[in-house]
């Protein structure tokens, strides 16, 4: 620039402003301007008084305005004020909204901040999935207190698949395997018992599941792990444990899809899970 002064861009949004900032910075990479450009982000711009104040400051600094605003009234206020003050401006969102209005023959809901809410949900799911990996198959029992849901059951009662599915719904899930004759970790009984879910299955179905697993692994399916009597003993051991802990709802996973069982678990724990998601 010949006068040594930087260019100023005022970035306005009725949400977080992350979208407009990303788009402006992506565009600026096409110009070798270095430190000659300054950007100022104004988020949660929701009324005409805010618009007036920002536009007047932009005029004083000789700034251009770029904005993404879904609310019609605020968008109109920006258009009027920038025209009045002769401020260069670009509305990044309205051309796309207008195209989609015509394409879908529908009107947008015009609620600010929805993208940020979606991003929050995305990162919540990622965090939940990472938690599941660390807590699978009884690992790190000291972290059970941080779980939203704890699944308990004998081997091959869908604990891990259910954990992964529920984590995709945003829940931090731990699972604890029940082994015949061995008491679960003491940490299990120190956490909020209302978040523990017990899983059971028909013994004949479990025999089939375990034998098929052993065969896929190239191992002998004739041992105790897949024998009907051993499985009956395991399930009896788990039923005794469940009977002593009546706050644990028990779900039979026999011949059920993951989605079906997961929905039943969510319905059963709906009051507590609503608080977690709030």
C-alpha positions in Angstrom: 0.0 0.0 0.0 1.3 3.4 -0.9 0.4 5.2 2.4 1.7 2.3 4.6 -1.7 1.9 6.3 -3.2 -1.6 6.5 -6.5 -2.8 5.0 -9.2 -3.4 7.5 -12.0 -6.0 7.2 -14.8 -6.0 9.7 -16.3 -9.5 9.9 -19.9 -9.6 11.2 -22.1 -12.5 12.2 -25.2 -13.2 14.2 -23.5 -16.5 15.3 -19.9 -17.2 16.3 -18.4 -15.6 13.2 -16.2 -18.6 12.5 -17.7 -19.2 9.1 -17.2 -15.6 7.8 -13.7 -15.5 9.2 -12.7 -18.8 7.5 -14.1 -17.7 4.2 -12.3 -14.3 4.3 -9.0 -15.9 5.3 -9.3 -18.5 2.6 -9.8 -15.7 0.1 -6.9 -13.6 1.5 -4.5 -16.4 0.8 -4.8 -15.6 -2.9 -3.2 -12.2 -2.2 0.4 -11.6 -1.1 -0.5 -8.8 1.3 1.2 -10.1 4.4 0.6 -7.9 7.5 -1.1 -5.2 5.4 -4.5 -6.8 6.2 -6.2 -6.6 9.6 -9.4 -8.5 10.4 -11.8 -7.8 13.2 -14.5 -10.3 14.1 -17.8 -9.2 15.5 -20.0 -12.1 16.7 -23.6 -12.4 18.0 -24.7 -9.2 16.1 -28.4 -9.4 16.7 -29.8 -5.9 16.6 -29.7 -2.6 14.7 -27.8 -0.7 17.5 -24.9 -3.2 17.2 -25.0 -2.8 13.4 -24.9 1.0 13.6 -21.9 1.0 16.0 -19.9 -1.4 14.0 -20.6 0.3 10.7 -19.6 3.7 12.1 -16.3 2.3 13.4 -15.7 0.7 10.0 -16.3 4.1 8.3 -13.7 5.7 10.7 -11.1 3.1 9.9 -11.9 2.9 6.2 -12.8 -0.8 6.6 -14.7 -3.1 4.3 -17.5 -5.2 5.9 -18.0 -8.9 5.2 -20.9 -10.6 6.9 -22.9 -13.9 7.3 -26.2 -13.2 8.9 -29.3 -15.4 8.7 -31.8 -13.0 10.4 -33.5 -10.9 7.8 -33.9 -7.8 10.0 -30.2 -7.7 10.9 -29.2 -8.3 7.3 -31.4 -5.5 6.1 -30.0 -3.2 8.7 -26.4 -3.9 7.6 -27.4 -3.3 3.9 -29.0 0.1 4.8 -26.2 1.3 7.0 -23.4 0.3 4.7 -25.2 2.0 1.8 -25.8 5.1 3.9 -22.1 5.3 5.0 -20.8 4.2 1.6 -18.9 1.3 3.2 -17.8 -1.5 0.8 -19.5 -4.7 1.9 -20.2 -8.3 0.9 -23.0 -10.6 2.1 -21.6 -14.1 1.9 -24.7 -15.9 3.0 -27.7 -14.4 1.3 -26.9 -15.4 -2.3 -26.6 -19.1 -1.2 -29.8 -18.8 0.9 -31.6 -17.3 -2.0 -30.5 -20.0 -4.4 -31.7 -22.7 -1.9 -35.0 -20.9 -1.3 -35.7 -21.2 -5.0 -34.2 -24.7 -5.3 -36.1 -26.2 -2.4 -39.1 -23.9 -2.7 -38.8 -23.4 1.0 -37.8 -20.7 3.5 -34.9 -21.1 5.9 -35.6 -21.2 9.7 -33.2 -18.2 10.1 -31.9 -19.3 13.5 -28.4 -17.9 14.3 -25.6 -20.2 15.6 -26.8 -23.5 14.3 -23.5 -24.4 12.7 -21.7 -23.9 16.0 -24.2 -26.2 17.7 -23.6 -28.8 15.0 -19.8 -28.5 15.5 -20.2 -28.9 19.3 -22.2 -32.1 18.7 -19.5 -33.4 16.3 -16.7 -32.8 18.9 -18.9 -34.4 21.6 -19.2 -37.6 19.5 -15.4 -37.6 18.8 -14.7 -37.3 22.5 -17.2 -40.0 23.3 -15.6 -42.4 20.8 -12.1 -41.7 22.2 -13.5 -42.5 25.7 -14.9 -45.8 24.5 -11.6 -47.0 23.1 -9.8 -46.2 26.4 -12.5 -47.9 28.5 -13.2 -51.1 26.4 -13.3 -54.5 28.1 -12.9 -53.3 31.6 -9.8 -51.1 31.0 -9.0 -48.2 33.4 -11.7 -48.9 36.0 -10.7 -45.7 37.8 -12.3 -43.8 35.0 -15.7 -45.4 35.3 -16.9 -42.3 37.2 -16.5 -40.3 34.0 -18.7 -42.5 31.9 -22.3 -41.6 31.0 -23.2 -45.3 30.6 -21.6 -48.4 31.9 -22.4 -51.7 30.3 -21.8 -55.0 32.2 -22.2 -58.5 30.9 -20.4 -61.8 30.2 -18.3 -62.1 27.1 -20.0 -61.6 23.7 -23.1 -59.9 24.9 -22.5 -57.0 22.5 -20.8 -54.7 25.0 -18.2 -53.3 22.7 -20.4 -52.9 19.6 -23.1 -51.2 21.8 -20.5 -49.0 23.4 -19.3 -47.8 19.9 -22.8 -47.3 18.7 -23.9 -45.3 21.7 -20.7 -43.2 21.5 -21.7 -42.2 18.0 -24.8 -40.8 19.7 -22.5 -38.7 21.9 -22.4 -40.8 25.1 -19.2 -41.7 26.9 -19.6 -45.5 27.4 -17.5 -47.9 29.4 -18.0 -51.6 29.5 -17.0 -54.1 32.2 -16.8 -57.9 31.4 -18.2 -60.3 33.9 -16.0 -63.4 34.5 -17.3 -66.5 36.3 -16.3 -66.5 39.9 -14.6 -63.1 39.9 -16.2 -60.1 41.4 -16.2 -56.9 39.2 -13.9 -54.1 40.1 -14.9 -52.2 43.3 -15.0 -49.0 41.3 -18.1 -50.2 39.6 -20.0 -50.1 42.9 -18.7 -46.6 43.8 -20.1 -44.8 40.8 -23.7 -43.5 40.3 -25.6 -46.9 40.0 -28.3 -45.3 37.8 -25.9 -45.3 34.8 -25.1 -49.0 34.9 -26.8 -51.2 32.4 -26.8 -55.0 32.6 -26.8 -57.2 29.5 -27.8 -60.8 29.2 -28.5 -63.3 26.4 -30.0 -66.7 25.6 -27.4 -69.4 26.4 -27.9 -71.4 23.2 -27.4 -68.2 21.1 -24.3 -67.4 23.0 -22.9 -70.9 22.3 -23.3 -70.3 18.6 -21.8 -66.8 18.8 -18.7 -67.9 20.7 -18.1 -70.9 18.5 -18.3 -68.8 15.4 -15.8 -66.4 16.9 -13.4 -69.1 17.8 -13.6 -70.6 14.4 -12.9 -67.2 12.7 -9.8 -66.9 15.0 -8.7 -70.4 14.0 -9.1 -71.7 17.5 -10.6 -74.9 18.9 -14.3 -74.2 19.6 -14.7 -77.3 21.9 -13.3 -75.8 25.1 -15.2 -74.3 28.1 -15.5 -70.8 26.5 -18.1 -72.1 24.1 -19.6 -75.0 26.1 -23.3 -74.8 26.9 -22.8 -75.8 30.6 -20.0 -73.2 31.2 -22.1 -70.5 29.5 -25.1 -71.4 31.7 -22.9 -71.1 34.7 -21.6 -67.7 33.6 -25.1 -66.4 32.9 -26.3 -67.7 36.3 -23.3 -65.9 37.9 -24.3 -62.7 36.1 -28.0 -63.0 37.1 -27.0 -63.4 40.7 -25.0 -60.2 40.4 -27.8 -58.3 38.7 -30.3 -59.5 41.4 -28.1 -58.0 44.1 -28.0 -54.7 42.2 -31.6 -54.0 41.4 -30.9 -50.5 40.2 -29.3 -51.9 37.1 -31.8 -52.4 34.2 -31.3 -55.7 32.5 -31.5 -56.0 28.7 -31.7 -59.2 26.8 -29.7 -58.8 23.5 -30.7 -62.2 22.0 -31.3 -61.8 18.3 -31.6 -58.0 18.6 -30.0 -55.4 16.4 -27.6 -53.0 18.0 -29.9 -50.0 17.1 -32.8 -51.7 18.9 -31.0 -52.4 22.1 -29.3 -48.9 22.1 -32.7 -47.3 21.7 -34.1 -49.3 24.6 -31.1 -48.3 26.8 -31.6 -44.6 25.9 -35.4 -44.8 26.7 -34.6 -46.5 30.0 -32.1 -43.9 31.0 -33.8 -41.0 29.2 -34.1 -38.6 32.3 -30.4 -38.9 33.2 -29.2 -38.9 29.6 -31.2 -35.7 28.9 -29.3 -34.0 31.7 -26.0 -35.2 30.2 -26.8 -33.8 26.8 -28.2 -30.5 28.1 
